[in-house]
Amino acid sequence: MSGTKTVALTIDGLKVQAAEGTSVLRAAELAGIDIPHFCYHPGLEAEGSCRMCLVEIEGLPKLELACSTAVREGMTVRTATPPVREARRDVLEFLLADHPLDCPICDKAGECRLQDHYGSYGPRPGRFVEPKEKRAKLVRIGRGLVLDRERCVLCTRCVRFLRKVPGTGELGVFERGIRAEIGTFDGAPVDNDYSGNLVDICPVGAITSEDFRFRTRAWFLSRKPSICPQCGRGCAVVVESVEGYPLANGQRRVYRVTAGENPAVNGHWICDLGREGRRDIDEGRHGAVLRTGAPVQGLAWPQVVAEIAAAVRAVPGPERSAGIAVVLNARLTCEELALAKGLFVSGLGLRNVFFAGRKPGRADGLLLAAERMPNDKGVLEAGFAPRLPTLDELAAARVLLVFGPYLLEHYEPDAVARALASVPSKYLFSAHAGPLDRLVDAVLPVTAPAEKSGTYINIAGIRQSFGQAVAPAAGVVPESTVLVCLANSLGLNLGDADAC
């Protein structure tokens, strides 16, 4: 930020510039120097309880905490001297004195800070011969969260997160000394829209998710950034999937959607609705072209596009403006909306271009927005004046193209069925199965947002581009490909001539 004063310091012989007030740990991190830690998190206040980030600062008589010491002009910091390394080994020895050695069955294995730090500063033989402390395991603390107190290192990230971010404060540290442990107040469960972040920020396997436990291992996961399409906020997310081994050849599954980092949009957090987006990617999907609700073997989507083009050409030119209707949605990317505008408005001159999306939901005042579509602003920028069609307007169409299953969020299925019964040619482009499938002539399977690339504009007007996070199934294509293919079939050049 302009106007922020910077200071110059030296970390491990490297000249570093950092904003005044920055912690030594953060300054080192920005300079590419790793200082191990457990309790520190960039989205939370410094705690200084784990003692793992001790460093030498020239001129000071003892080791200092890098997470809570602010940078100063001319400061010289050493992060890997023998005293520093010995102090970190001592911290690890104390943590492991009572920590269960269950890495082979722990969900955090492969992404555990304790495991990583022990690999960097150990191994060393244990000196404790006393029995390990036994603590409660498989403690359900709410919202699909499981606490294993034997694994907890008391970093208090979970406690601080619940107090600072959702402000609900369901967790606390109870008892003192060796008996100290994480628990809920009066047994009240963790119950807020951001509970899944506790799994992300736990540096060990103390808090895990019932939705992920024992499903796969961290080292099998492919992690790709994307944008959450579950509301208008457009939070940065990471889609974590497995393709092939240990699944069967050709299989792919999304196991988690976790928080990405975007300081301008969501900081370090996402809501639980965004995490549930993994089901949107994998479950209830169309994998083949459907006729009257049933898949048809050997029927490819380009054949249906050719059929749609023939139906459009059968409507005389002067009658197309009123005789052809299109229902779009705000899950389409800005690029797809531009193609739709070029094809349906500029190319075919249609006046009946409507929009249908998910109904607004509850906003929580933090990240979750009332708008349940990710690109409402993009619709306006593309030049559309979005309006839901009436049933009479649908029934009056000679050719009807519907993108997405959202009409049924606004009208009863029987009413939609009666309206569509009078339409001679009607087609649906949808990623997910639903009652609308049986009411149209054919359904073309299209991609979920995570399976394509493009741009969304969120409710704050922030434009965000994203890439493909997972590959779609064979025969499932993005709406952009369908639109270009249809345009080409109608003699309107909007893109790749070989799209079909």
C-alpha positions, 0 to 999 in steps of 0.5 A: 500500500502506498505510503506505508513505511518500510524498514531494511533488515538482514535475515540469514545474510539476505537483505530484506525490505518489509513494511513497518509492523510486519513480524519477523516470521512474515518478513522471512516468509515473503523473502522465501525463508521458511521459519517453522511454526505451529501457532502462527497463522497469517489470518490470525493474531500472533499467539507465541505459544508453540515456541517453534519459531525462535530465532537469534536477533543480533544484540538481544541476549536470548532467542526471540519469537519470530511470530510476535517480534516486529521488524526494525530498521537495521535488524539482523536475524539468524534463523538456522544457527545451532542454538536455534536448531537445538531449541526447535528440536527440544520443542519437538521432543516435548510435543512428541512425548505424548503425541501418538505415533499414528501417522500411517492412519492419520488423515493429516499425514503428508500435509502435517507440520509436526511430521514435516518439522520432525523430518527437518530437525530429527530424527532423534531417539526419545528419552521418555520412558513413562507411558504416554498421556491418554486423551479422548479420541473421536470427539465429535465437536459439531458440523462434521468435525472430529477432535482427537485430543491426543494429537492436539499441540495446543496451538489454539488456532481453532480457538482464535479463529472462532473468536475472530472470524465468525465471532462464535467462540465455541471452542476454548482451552480447558484445564492447565499444564499437562491437563490442558485440552481443547473443548466446547463450552458446556458441550455446545457444538461448533455450529457456524457457516465457517466450521470447515476452516478449522480442518484447514488451519489445524497444523496436525491431525487433531481436527479432521472432517468426517466428510474426508476421513479415511477417504484418500491420502494427501499425497494422492491429491492434485490441488488446483486453484479455482473460483467458488461458484456457490454465491456472488462473492467469488472466493478463491478455492482449491479443488483437490481431486484424484484421477486414476490410482488409487481409483480405477483407470479413468476414474476421477473424484473431487475429495475436497474444496478448501480455502484459497487465498485472496486478500481482496475477496476472502482473505484465507477463509471460505464458508461451508457452502463453498466446501460443499461445492465438491458435490456440485462437481461430482454428484448428479452429473450428466455424462451423456446426451439424453433423449426424454430423460434417458441416455442414448448410446452413440449420440454425440453432442455435435449431432444434437447441435446440428439438430438445433441448428436445423430447428433454428433455420426452419423458423423463417427469418422475420419470425425468429425474433419472437419465435426463438427463446433462450434462457441463460444463467449467471453461471456462464463465464463472461466469455460465454456470455459474450458468445451468447450475446454475439450468437443470439442477440447480434447474430440471430436478432432474438428479443426473447433472451431471458435469465433464470438462476438460483433464488437468493439465499441468506447472507451472513455478513461475512463472506456468504452473499445472498446472491447464489449465482457467481456472475450477476455482474458479468451478465450486466457487463455483457449488456443483458437486461436479465429477466425471468421468462413467464410461462406464457413466453416459454410456451409461445416459443417455436424453438427453446434453448435452456441453459441450466436447470434453474427454471424449476427454482421459480415454477412448479414442475407441472406448470413448466411441463404444461408450458413446454408441451406446446414448444415444438423444439426444446433443448437443455444444456445442463451439468446436472440431472433434474426433473427438467431433463424429461421435459425437453427433446434432448439434454446436452451435458456441459461442464461445471465451473471447476471443469472450465476456464473463464472470468467471473465478476463478483458482487464487489465488481472484482474481475477474477479469471480462473483456469480448469481445476479438473478435467470433465468426463469424455463427451462433456463440454463447456458451454463456450464450445457448444455456442461456437459450434452452434454459431458455426452451424448457422453460418455465424463465425464466433470462434474456432471453425473446428469447434464441432 
